[in-house]
Amino acid sequence: MNKSIKLSALVASMLLSAGAFAVQPGYSTDGQLDNVVRNAYGECWKNTAFNKEVNGLVECGDKEAPKPVVVAPKVVAPVAPAVVSQIKSFSLSAAGLFAFDKTVITSGNAALDGLVADLKNDKYLKSVAIVGHTDYMGAAAYNQRLSERRAAAVKDYLVAGGVAADKISTSGKGESEAKLTAQCGKIKKRAERITCLEPDRRFEVTVETAKEVKM
């Protein structure tokens, strides 16, 4: 009976000892998974077969914890707006720009000053075409030259305001496209006829530029 008790105690002792080394290679354990035995100072017990490089545990201070992988934030490049060509056409009256039958621009002209501001601040400006027109009064050849000289005067005004000269072209059509000849030609008083024909004394301006469009 005593021999049987002693044998059982020996087997139990051997199983306990085996369990203390079996779970974590190189460390003494209490038989529970990942539960390493520690001494009174909190240090992990290592057995004689301990290989720090192979079996070292982070929690025992025998292995460096893996450094977290830092994922750089994804940088999304801003989408540049599309640039679309644009043609703008409009008419400027000669009234307020020139005295009747003159080619010198009156000072402080709001319409031209506004045009200067728009054009010189337009980074996509390609070209500006200025076409002068007159009424029917006077000889056709004279009116042709008058329309050309007035168009040139408008160009000079724009250039003086800061618009690139090489982007501006000028031409004149004289009285060839006058629209009020029949209507106003019936008026006998010259001053009244001149007033009636005012819309024929004009400039057609065509601006070739571009605008940004968000996609």
Disulfide bonds with the S-S distance in Angstrom:
Cys44-Cys60 2.00
Cys184-Cys196 1.85
